[in-house]
Structures are given as structure tokens and as C-alpha cells.
Amino acid sequence: GKVYGIVYDIKGSNTASSLQFYLTDSVNHFIRGALYFSVPPNNDSLSPVISFIKEDVDYFLESFTWK
């Protein structure tokens, strides 16, 4: 499918964005995504939500195709 990319799973306390990714076909297309919350970063309380969303993002990345 000519989909290449990287996922950044950023560890540490109080990171502004703990999950970022980009995908490309290395010629014409590029897509980038990042996970941000509208609250002060506190990974202790956000970690369950981050884990839940990461599963959805992983599925999106594994099933992504260009049209």
C-alpha cells in the first residue's frame, strides 16, 4: 500500500502531547496527527484515556490506505 510512517509514543510526566504520528507515501501524500487535551498535562490521571485512544490510533495506522 506504500504507506510509511512513524509513531511517537512520548513517555514522561506532564508531556504536552504523548502521542504523535505521521504517514506518507514518500511522493505525494502526507498526514500528521497528534493527541492534545484541553487540560493541564497530568499523565497520572490521563494515562487510562491515552491508552484507550492509542488503541484506536494504532488501528487507524494499521488499516490506513491512500485513495
PETAJO-V597267 format. One record per residue. PSI is psi in whole degrees, -180 to 180 (NA if undefined). OMEGA is omega in whole degrees, -180 to 180 (NA if undefined). NEAR is the number of other ideal C-beta (glycine too) atoms within 8 Angstrom. Layout:
psi=PSI omega=OMEGA near=NEAR
psi=PSI omega=OMEGA near=NEAR
//
This chain:
psi=-1 omega=179 near=5
psi=47 omega=175 near=6
psi=119 omega=-179 near=10
psi=151 omega=178 near=7
psi=-178 omega=-179 near=9
psi=143 omega=173 near=5
psi=131 omega=176 near=10
psi=111 omega=176 near=7
psi=94 omega=-170 near=7
psi=121 omega=-180 near=9
psi=159 omega=179 near=5
psi=167 omega=-178 near=6
psi=139 omega=174 near=5
psi=41 omega=175 near=8
psi=142 omega=-178 near=10
psi=-36 omega=178 near=5
psi=113 omega=-175 near=9
psi=-7 omega=-179 near=10
psi=123 omega=177 near=14
psi=154 omega=178 near=11
psi=162 omega=167 near=13
psi=150 omega=177 near=10
psi=149 omega=178 near=12
psi=160 omega=170 near=10
psi=5 omega=178 near=9
psi=9 omega=179 near=5
psi=-59 omega=-172 near=4
psi=-28 omega=-170 near=3
psi=152 omega=-180 near=8
psi=135 omega=174 near=6
psi=138 omega=-179 near=8
psi=144 omega=178 near=8
psi=153 omega=178 near=8
psi=149 omega=179 near=8
psi=118 omega=176 near=11
psi=149 omega=175 near=6
psi=152 omega=180 near=7
psi=38 omega=177 near=3
psi=160 omega=176 near=6
psi=140 omega=-177 near=4
psi=126 omega=175 near=9
psi=92 omega=-173 near=8
psi=-22 omega=178 near=12
psi=-44 omega=-179 near=6
psi=-25 omega=-178 near=5
psi=-14 omega=-174 near=12
psi=-38 omega=177 near=8
psi=-39 omega=180 near=6
psi=-42 omega=179 near=8
psi=-44 omega=179 near=12
psi=-42 omega=180 near=8
psi=-47 omega=-179 near=8
psi=-36 omega=179 near=10
psi=-37 omega=177 near=10
psi=-42 omega=178 near=8
psi=-42 omega=179 near=8
psi=-41 omega=178 near=13
psi=-44 omega=178 near=9
psi=-44 omega=178 near=8
psi=-47 omega=-177 near=8
psi=-38 omega=-179 near=11
psi=-27 omega=-176 near=6
psi=3 omega=-175 near=6
psi=137 omega=172 near=10
psi=152 omega=176 near=6
psi=146 omega=176 near=8
psi=NA omega=NA near=2
//
